[in-house]
Amino acid sequence: SSAELMDVTLACDHRILYGAEGAEFLARVRALLEEPLGLAL
């Protein structure tokens, strides 16, 4: 089967934001994009 893909990139200043926090943010964005109903709840 065919799947639609989207690349998402996050650039951040590591003096302000740690990479792990950026990864958590992108994971949340991914979850919301995969289940948009979660935006309403």
N, C-alpha and C positions, 0 to 999 in steps of 0.2 A: 504494500500500500504506500501511497505517497503522503508525506507529511509536509506541512508548511513550517518553515523555520525562520527565526528572526535572531540576528546577532545583537546583543546588548553589551555595551562596554561602559565601564565606570572608571574615570580617572580621578584620583584624589591625592591630596597632599598628605603624605604619611606623617607629617609633623602634627597634623590635626586629627586625622582619621586613620585608624589601624586597618590593615587589609582584611582582617577577620570581620570587622564591622561592615566594611563594604561588601563582603561576600554574603553576610546575613541580609543586607539590604537588597542585593540582587536576587537572592533566594526568595524574598518576600514579593518582589516585583514579579518574578516568574510565577509564583503561586497565584497571584492576583490575575495575571494574564491568562493562566490556564483555567481558572475558575472565576470569571468576572462577577458572578453572583455574590462573591465574597465582598465586593466593594459596597454592596447595598446593605450588608448585615453588620 
